[in-house]
Amino acid sequence: MSTPGIIEAPLTETAAPATAPAPTAHKAGQEAPANWSGIASLALGVFSLVTAEFLPASLLTAIASDLHVSDGAAGQAVTATAIVGAVAAPSIPLLTRNIDRKRVVLMLSLLLLVSNILAVTAPNLPVLLVARVLLGVALGGFWSMAAALAMRLVPDHLFARAMSLILTGVSVATVCAAPIGAYMGNLWGWRSAFVAAGVVSLVAIAIQWIAIPRLPPKDHPSLKVLAELLGRKDVRVALLAVLLVVSGHFAGFTYIRPLMEQITHMSVTTISAVLLGYGVGGFFGNFAGGFIAERSERYAIVSGGALIALLAASLWVAGSSPVVAAVAITLWGFAFGAFPVGFQTWIVRAAPDHAEGAGGLLVAAFQVAIASGAIGGGVLVDHVGALGGPIFAVVAITLGTLLTLRYGPRGGGAPVAGNAHF
């Protein structure tokens, strides 16, 4: 999201006095330039958030030892973030509906910085949990607004590309956060990783301050709006598809390590290499997903879902083969890259008039899907062994893919109704 141009506020709104130079008016019918620097600042914000979210997984035993708690208790630092994020996603747009969106983004990024500072200085587990709760608020709020902000920063035909760039922050964090966090924790202690995360979040705040123009509130979400959104068939179908597809993905991937250990019998070194391959695959999958979603978000989701269902089935049938497992898991990461940008594009096209509210519902659905996938996959793993995850994934993702193929948006790439040039 970064181009030198400043994005104009809609003509129907009265913008507050801008701190940046006043935007130059565009001639009637002339499209405003894409603000790629703003998009880049959002991508950096996403990277900062996801990095902070993932760090405890690679530092759990060190955190538990330092704070004198069990590994299970320290693991609640992850749980707290996920639960609060699910609640914050639909709530933040409601609570901040009258505040300039740039200011909201900066407040959420500042909350992330405070979370990292608290984590660095936490003397005990309760303080660390407070830090993770603040992260959950920032994470849920930022995600719920990301698509709506992208829609205002770039012309409609570039929206899918902009979202794929924002979501690249997730892929880079997925690849880097855990190994770098573990490395820093081993050299300088677990708190050093959160110091680094705090520095990144501070850089993100500075760039967002410069790159994002003033964006007066546009959607004005409310509980009535959320209820109205749930009454729309397109929104309901999108949320149901998310629940099926994403729960299937996380049921399979959450328990992929037991499969590699118990079925494929890989060494720890090989497992780490395969998981790195998954992260790298996801990095490139975001770009491929964005490319397809520009033409049809329906086909982006269907192609990703069909590929993951096929890969999960291959693990179910031939997961004992190290070659099959390594290739399938790497390609799984690549295929999953189509889902976030595909669903984000779908939901804002289904509700362009209330993009923030719809985005909040989408993030909440993702969080519920993650939890239900982990629980459902865990039940199967306990009853049928490590292949239970791929079995759950095949069934749930196949159903979600067929639902999208039958009822997903048609004529992808069509302009978003009511999307004025800002």
PLY file of the C-alpha trace (Angstrom):
ply
format ascii 1.0
element vertex 422
property float x
property float y
property float z
element edge 421
property int vertex1
property int vertex2
end_header
0.00 0.00 0.00
2.55 2.47 -0.86
2.37 5.22 -3.39
3.22 8.82 -2.77
-0.39 9.89 -3.37
-2.68 10.89 -0.51
-6.12 9.27 -0.51
-9.10 11.56 -0.44
-12.01 11.23 1.96
-15.41 10.49 0.40
-17.23 13.59 -0.78
-20.21 12.68 1.37
-18.14 12.99 4.55
-16.65 16.01 6.23
-13.07 15.16 7.03
-11.37 16.59 10.09
-8.46 18.93 9.42
-5.64 16.80 8.12
-2.16 16.78 9.55
-0.81 15.79 6.13
-1.00 18.05 3.06
-4.47 18.27 1.61
-5.08 15.74 -1.14
-5.36 16.96 -4.66
-8.82 16.54 -6.13
-9.14 14.09 -8.98
-11.11 14.84 -12.08
-14.53 13.28 -12.34
-14.25 9.64 -13.29
-10.49 9.61 -12.66
-9.32 6.86 -10.35
-7.29 7.85 -7.29
-3.80 6.32 -7.15
-3.17 3.29 -4.98
-1.54 4.09 -1.65
0.96 1.22 -1.57
2.96 2.77 1.26
-0.14 2.56 3.43
-0.59 -1.09 2.40
3.06 -1.78 3.29
2.55 -0.21 6.72
-0.42 -2.49 7.34
1.63 -5.51 6.23
4.32 -4.53 8.75
1.64 -4.16 11.42
0.34 -7.66 10.64
3.89 -9.02 10.77
4.39 -7.40 14.19
1.14 -8.80 15.56
1.59 -12.34 14.28
5.22 -12.43 15.41
4.19 -11.48 18.94
1.36 -14.04 18.79
3.68 -16.89 17.74
6.62 -16.19 20.07
5.40 -18.11 23.17
5.21 -21.37 21.23
8.99 -21.35 20.65
9.81 -20.00 24.15
7.29 -21.88 26.29
9.65 -23.96 28.42
11.95 -20.99 29.03
9.01 -18.80 30.03
7.65 -21.48 32.37
11.03 -21.98 34.03
11.69 -18.27 34.50
8.22 -17.51 35.89
8.18 -20.71 38.01
5.01 -22.18 36.51
4.20 -25.37 34.60
4.41 -25.58 30.82
0.63 -25.95 30.72
0.12 -22.79 32.74
2.54 -20.86 30.54
0.64 -22.12 27.50
-2.37 -20.11 28.62
-0.51 -17.09 27.25
-1.50 -18.40 23.83
-5.07 -19.25 24.85
-5.66 -15.78 26.31
-4.68 -14.09 23.05
-6.93 -16.31 20.93
-10.02 -15.93 23.13
-9.69 -12.17 23.49
-8.98 -11.82 19.77
-12.23 -13.59 18.89
-14.21 -11.18 21.10
-12.28 -8.08 20.02
-12.70 -8.67 16.29
-16.40 -7.75 16.09
-16.24 -5.40 19.12
-13.47 -2.95 18.17
-15.23 -1.61 15.04
-18.33 -1.00 17.21
-16.47 0.73 20.04
-14.44 2.94 17.69
-17.08 3.66 15.07
-16.84 7.45 15.47
-13.03 7.64 15.49
-10.82 8.32 12.47
-9.59 4.94 11.22
-5.95 6.06 11.07
-6.16 6.94 14.73
-7.67 3.54 15.54
-4.86 1.75 13.68
-2.27 3.74 15.61
-4.01 3.00 18.93
-4.06 -0.74 18.17
-0.39 -0.69 17.18
0.42 1.23 20.37
-1.45 -1.44 22.33
0.81 -4.04 20.70
3.88 -2.05 21.78
2.58 -1.87 25.38
1.93 -5.63 25.28
5.53 -6.32 24.26
6.88 -3.98 26.96
4.77 -5.75 29.61
5.98 -9.15 28.38
9.61 -8.02 28.60
9.17 -6.77 32.18
6.66 -9.38 33.43
7.72 -10.58 36.92
5.07 -13.30 37.03
2.45 -15.14 34.97
-0.51 -12.81 35.73
1.37 -9.82 34.29
2.33 -11.86 31.23
-1.34 -12.83 30.77
-2.33 -9.15 30.92
0.22 -8.50 28.17
-1.29 -11.29 26.08
-4.83 -9.98 26.64
-3.74 -6.59 25.30
-2.21 -8.39 22.31
-5.52 -10.15 21.72
-7.36 -6.83 21.60
-4.82 -5.40 19.14
-4.82 -8.56 17.03
-8.60 -8.90 16.77
-9.17 -5.20 16.14
-6.43 -4.89 13.52
-7.58 -7.96 11.60
-11.22 -6.88 11.62
-10.30 -3.56 9.99
-7.55 -4.69 7.59
-9.77 -5.46 4.60
-11.90 -2.33 5.04
-8.75 -0.17 5.19
-7.28 -1.84 2.12
-10.53 -1.20 0.25
-10.15 2.53 0.98
-6.45 2.72 0.12
-6.44 1.12 -3.32
-8.81 1.02 -6.32
-11.18 -1.93 -6.30
-9.44 -3.88 -9.06
-6.26 -3.90 -6.93
-7.97 -4.94 -3.68
-7.08 -8.66 -3.86
-3.45 -7.79 -4.65
-3.34 -5.38 -1.71
-4.75 -8.02 0.65
-2.22 -10.58 -0.55
0.57 -8.10 0.26
-0.88 -7.42 3.72
-1.16 -11.14 4.36
2.46 -11.59 3.35
3.16 -10.27 6.85
1.56 -13.44 8.20
3.69 -15.69 5.99
6.94 -13.94 6.89
6.06 -14.09 10.59
5.16 -17.77 10.26
8.53 -18.52 8.70
10.64 -16.29 10.96
9.00 -15.85 14.37
9.44 -19.31 15.87
13.02 -20.08 14.75
14.35 -16.56 15.40
12.53 -16.38 18.73
14.00 -19.73 19.79
17.49 -18.65 18.67
17.35 -15.33 20.52
15.86 -16.98 23.58
18.72 -19.47 23.67
21.37 -16.72 23.38
19.96 -13.89 25.51
16.87 -15.24 27.29
13.22 -15.35 26.26
12.59 -11.68 27.03
15.03 -10.62 24.30
12.65 -11.97 21.66
9.91 -9.68 22.94
12.36 -6.76 22.93
12.89 -7.40 19.21
9.13 -7.68 18.66
8.69 -4.35 20.46
11.23 -2.66 18.19
9.40 -3.95 15.11
6.06 -2.70 16.46
7.60 0.74 17.11
8.82 0.89 13.50
5.33 -0.10 12.33
3.77 2.75 14.31
6.17 5.27 12.77
5.48 4.12 9.20
1.70 3.98 9.76
1.79 7.54 11.11
3.48 8.74 7.92
1.90 6.52 5.26
-1.78 6.23 6.20
-3.89 9.31 5.45
-6.75 10.51 7.59
-9.71 8.21 7.06
-12.94 9.49 8.64
-15.23 6.68 9.85
-17.35 5.37 6.99
-19.20 2.19 7.97
-20.57 3.12 11.45
-21.05 -0.52 12.54
-23.51 -1.38 15.32
-25.19 -4.43 16.80
-28.08 -3.78 14.44
-25.65 -3.76 11.50
-24.09 -7.04 12.62
-27.54 -8.61 12.87
-28.40 -7.27 9.43
-25.16 -8.69 8.02
-25.96 -12.12 9.43
-29.31 -11.87 7.64
-27.55 -11.70 4.26
-27.24 -15.04 2.53
-23.84 -14.25 0.98
-22.39 -13.37 4.38
-23.82 -16.49 6.04
-22.47 -18.73 3.30
-19.03 -17.12 3.55
-18.92 -17.60 7.33
-20.08 -21.23 7.06
-17.43 -21.90 4.41
-14.81 -20.40 6.75
-15.93 -22.65 9.61
-15.68 -25.77 7.45
-12.51 -25.03 5.49
-10.46 -23.40 8.25
-11.48 -25.92 10.92
-10.41 -28.69 8.55
-7.08 -27.01 7.94
-6.30 -26.54 11.63
-7.49 -30.03 12.53
-4.95 -31.38 10.08
-2.09 -28.99 10.73
-2.37 -28.75 14.53
-1.63 -32.47 14.77
0.83 -32.72 11.89
3.82 -33.19 14.20
2.41 -36.35 15.84
1.83 -37.69 12.32
5.43 -36.99 11.30
6.75 -38.57 14.50
4.45 -41.57 14.85
3.49 -42.41 11.26
6.37 -41.09 9.13
9.01 -41.56 11.89
10.95 -38.41 11.00
13.78 -37.04 13.12
13.40 -33.72 14.91
15.77 -32.09 12.40
13.72 -33.36 9.47
10.48 -32.24 11.10
11.89 -28.72 11.54
12.94 -28.63 7.89
9.51 -29.79 6.71
7.76 -27.17 8.86
10.06 -24.52 7.40
9.01 -25.77 3.97
5.38 -25.31 5.03
6.07 -21.70 6.01
7.93 -20.93 2.80
5.12 -22.57 0.82
2.62 -20.31 2.59
4.70 -17.24 1.71
4.45 -17.96 -2.01
0.89 -19.23 -1.64
-0.24 -15.76 -0.54
0.91 -14.30 -3.84
-0.63 -17.12 -5.86
-3.87 -16.78 -3.90
-3.92 -13.05 -4.51
-3.33 -13.58 -8.23
-6.28 -16.00 -8.47
-8.53 -13.91 -6.17
-8.07 -10.87 -8.41
-9.90 -12.89 -11.04
-12.23 -14.88 -8.78
-12.16 -15.23 -4.99
-14.43 -18.26 -5.43
-11.84 -20.07 -7.53
-9.05 -19.07 -5.12
-10.85 -20.79 -2.23
-11.98 -23.76 -4.32
-8.51 -24.39 -5.76
-6.86 -24.12 -2.34
-9.49 -26.32 -0.70
-9.36 -28.99 -3.41
-5.57 -29.16 -3.19
-5.51 -29.43 0.62
-8.21 -32.12 0.57
-6.09 -34.08 -1.91
-2.94 -33.58 0.16
-4.69 -34.60 3.40
-5.98 -37.71 1.65
-2.44 -38.53 0.51
-1.22 -38.26 4.10
-4.11 -40.48 5.22
-3.23 -43.14 2.66
0.56 -42.82 2.34
1.69 -40.73 5.29
4.30 -43.35 6.24
6.40 -42.26 3.26
8.82 -39.45 4.19
8.80 -38.14 0.62
4.99 -38.08 0.41
4.71 -36.43 3.83
7.36 -33.77 3.12
5.92 -32.84 -0.27
2.31 -32.89 0.97
3.01 -30.68 3.99
5.02 -28.14 1.96
2.29 -27.93 -0.69
-0.31 -27.72 2.10
1.29 -24.45 3.22
1.21 -23.17 -0.35
-2.47 -24.09 -0.79
-3.53 -22.51 2.50
-2.20 -19.17 1.25
-5.28 -18.86 -0.97
-7.73 -18.90 1.95
-7.12 -15.62 3.85
-7.08 -13.40 0.76
-9.95 -15.35 -0.84
-12.22 -15.08 2.19
-11.28 -11.45 2.91
-12.15 -10.55 -0.68
-15.40 -12.54 -0.53
-16.63 -10.94 2.70
-16.01 -7.32 1.67
-17.65 -7.91 -1.69
-20.63 -9.45 0.12
-20.91 -6.38 2.38
-19.08 -3.39 0.84
-21.36 -1.02 2.75
-20.30 -2.48 6.12
-16.82 -3.83 5.43
-15.54 -3.35 8.99
-18.48 -5.16 10.59
-18.22 -7.98 8.07
-14.47 -8.16 8.65
-15.07 -8.52 12.38
-17.47 -11.39 11.80
-14.96 -13.05 9.49
-12.14 -12.85 12.05
-14.45 -14.20 14.77
-15.41 -17.07 12.46
-11.72 -17.81 11.84
-11.06 -17.95 15.59
-14.04 -20.26 16.19
-12.89 -22.45 13.29
-9.36 -22.66 14.73
-10.71 -23.75 18.11
-13.25 -26.22 16.69
-10.66 -27.71 14.32
-8.17 -28.20 17.13
-10.84 -29.78 19.35
-12.40 -31.96 16.63
-9.02 -33.07 15.33
-7.89 -33.81 18.88
-10.90 -36.05 19.51
-10.15 -38.04 16.35
-6.44 -38.24 17.12
-7.23 -39.61 20.59
-9.56 -42.25 19.12
-7.90 -43.30 15.86
-4.33 -42.07 16.24
-2.22 -39.49 14.42
-4.15 -39.97 11.15
-7.24 -38.48 12.78
-6.17 -34.95 11.81
-5.98 -35.64 8.05
-9.27 -37.57 8.21
-11.04 -34.58 9.78
-9.37 -32.28 7.24
-10.50 -34.31 4.23
-14.15 -34.32 5.34
-14.46 -30.71 6.54
-12.45 -29.11 3.73
-14.24 -31.13 1.05
-17.62 -29.96 2.40
-16.44 -26.34 2.59
-14.97 -26.46 -0.91
-18.16 -27.89 -2.40
-20.22 -25.25 -0.56
-18.01 -22.50 -2.02
-18.13 -24.02 -5.50
-21.93 -24.14 -5.40
-22.81 -20.93 -3.55
-19.64 -18.81 -3.68
-19.49 -15.42 -5.42
-19.77 -15.50 -9.21
-18.07 -13.24 -11.70
-14.94 -12.62 -9.61
-13.13 -9.37 -10.14
-16.34 -7.39 -10.44
-16.20 -3.98 -8.80
-17.34 -3.68 -5.22
-20.67 -1.93 -5.20
-20.53 1.48 -3.63
-16.74 1.53 -3.44
-16.08 5.19 -4.19
-12.66 6.52 -5.06
-11.18 7.87 -1.85
0 1
1 2
2 3
3 4
4 5
5 6
6 7
7 8
8 9
9 10
10 11
11 12
12 13
13 14
14 15
15 16
16 17
17 18
18 19
19 20
20 21
21 22
22 23
23 24
24 25
25 26
26 27
27 28
28 29
29 30
30 31
31 32
32 33
33 34
34 35
35 36
36 37
37 38
38 39
39 40
40 41
41 42
42 43
43 44
44 45
45 46
46 47
47 48
48 49
49 50
50 51
51 52
52 53
53 54
54 55
55 56
56 57
57 58
58 59
59 60
60 61
61 62
62 63
63 64
64 65
65 66
66 67
67 68
68 69
69 70
70 71
71 72
72 73
73 74
74 75
75 76
76 77
77 78
78 79
79 80
80 81
81 82
82 83
83 84
84 85
85 86
86 87
87 88
88 89
89 90
90 91
91 92
92 93
93 94
94 95
95 96
96 97
97 98
98 99
99 100
100 101
101 102
102 103
103 104
104 105
105 106
106 107
107 108
108 109
109 110
110 111
111 112
112 113
113 114
114 115
115 116
116 117
117 118
118 119
119 120
120 121
121 122
122 123
123 124
124 125
125 126
126 127
127 128
128 129
129 130
130 131
131 132
132 133
133 134
134 135
135 136
136 137
137 138
138 139
139 140
140 141
141 142
142 143
143 144
144 145
145 146
146 147
147 148
148 149
149 150
150 151
151 152
152 153
153 154
154 155
155 156
156 157
157 158
158 159
159 160
160 161
161 162
162 163
163 164
164 165
165 166
166 167
167 168
168 169
169 170
170 171
171 172
172 173
173 174
174 175
175 176
176 177
177 178
178 179
179 180
180 181
181 182
182 183
183 184
184 185
185 186
186 187
187 188
188 189
189 190
190 191
191 192
192 193
193 194
194 195
195 196
196 197
197 198
198 199
199 200
200 201
201 202
202 203
203 204
204 205
205 206
206 207
207 208
208 209
209 210
210 211
211 212
212 213
213 214
214 215
215 216
216 217
217 218
218 219
219 220
220 221
221 222
222 223
223 224
224 225
225 226
226 227
227 228
228 229
229 230
230 231
231 232
232 233
233 234
234 235
235 236
236 237
237 238
238 239
239 240
240 241
241 242
242 243
243 244
244 245
245 246
246 247
247 248
248 249
249 250
250 251
251 252
252 253
253 254
254 255
255 256
256 257
257 258
258 259
259 260
260 261
261 262
262 263
263 264
264 265
265 266
266 267
267 268
268 269
269 270
270 271
271 272
272 273
273 274
274 275
275 276
276 277
277 278
278 279
279 280
280 281
281 282
282 283
283 284
284 285
285 286
286 287
287 288
288 289
289 290
290 291
291 292
292 293
293 294
294 295
295 296
296 297
297 298
298 299
299 300
300 301
301 302
302 303
303 304
304 305
305 306
306 307
307 308
308 309
309 310
310 311
311 312
312 313
313 314
314 315
315 316
316 317
317 318
318 319
319 320
320 321
321 322
322 323
323 324
324 325
325 326
326 327
327 328
328 329
329 330
330 331
331 332
332 333
333 334
334 335
335 336
336 337
337 338
338 339
339 340
340 341
341 342
342 343
343 344
344 345
345 346
346 347
347 348
348 349
349 350
350 351
351 352
352 353
353 354
354 355
355 356
356 357
357 358
358 359
359 360
360 361
361 362
362 363
363 364
364 365
365 366
366 367
367 368
368 369
369 370
370 371
371 372
372 373
373 374
374 375
375 376
376 377
377 378
378 379
379 380
380 381
381 382
382 383
383 384
384 385
385 386
386 387
387 388
388 389
389 390
390 391
391 392
392 393
393 394
394 395
395 396
396 397
397 398
398 399
399 400
400 401
401 402
402 403
403 404
404 405
405 406
406 407
407 408
408 409
409 410
410 411
411 412
412 413
413 414
414 415
415 416
416 417
417 418
418 419
419 420
420 421
